[in-house]
Amino acid sequence: MGYFYNPSMNNAYLLIGGNLGDRLGNLKNATKEIELHCGKILSSSAIYETAAWGFTEQPPFFNQAIQVETALSASELMQQLLTIELSLGRERLLPLGPRSIDMDIIYFNSEIIQSEIVTIPHPRMEQRNFVLIPLNEIAPNYIHPVLNLPTSTLLKQCKDESHVYKKTII
């Protein structure tokens, strides 16, 4: 049975990740909570492992891109993601520091949003392989609403030299 686009719903692309505790278990728990509280997950990338970006003296991250169909607005979705992070044990001790789970909205429809709670498209996403590689797996033709380029082109143009490894999960 195929998926049919529902124009009354919003289309969001998220990046979820973490580098503390049971990284795979945390991603699985996050996706369950997203389905319960945010909307239907339409697609998800493989899980990728990458070294920390920015503050590099910490364990490597697992990351995954997911596409969600949601009735929530962008601000409501971000608020719900923050609530889920807290429920899964997220502590904000150090900017760019280690964390059990982190969830970001990369794209929300084709909207450009800058508010106190969320900036969409996600800032500097086009500079980060750990965002672009999983996102390219599920949305290679999605057009960045500011740069007006598809994800696949953003990945080709990305100057980030960090390695992102697809994990084989059994």
Number of C-alpha atoms within 10 A of each C-alpha: 3 4 6 6 10 9 7 9 15 18 23 23 25 21 23 22 27 25 24 18 11 11 20 18 11 23 22 12 15 22 20 13 18 20 16 10 16 21 20 16 18 15 14 20 19 18 21 21 20 18 19 20 17 9 12 12 11 15 15 17 25 26 30 26 30 23 24 22 22 21 15 18 13 23 16 14 22 19 15 17 23 17 13 22 20 15 11 16 12 18 14 13 9 9 9 13 17 23 23 22 26 24 21 19 23 23 24 24 16 16 13 14 16 11 8 7 12 19 18 21 23 20 10 8 16 22 16 17 23 28 24 25 26 23 26 20 18 19 21 17 13 18 17 21 16 11 10 10 13 16 22 19 15 23 21 12 11 15 12 13 9 13 12 20 16 17 12 8 7 3
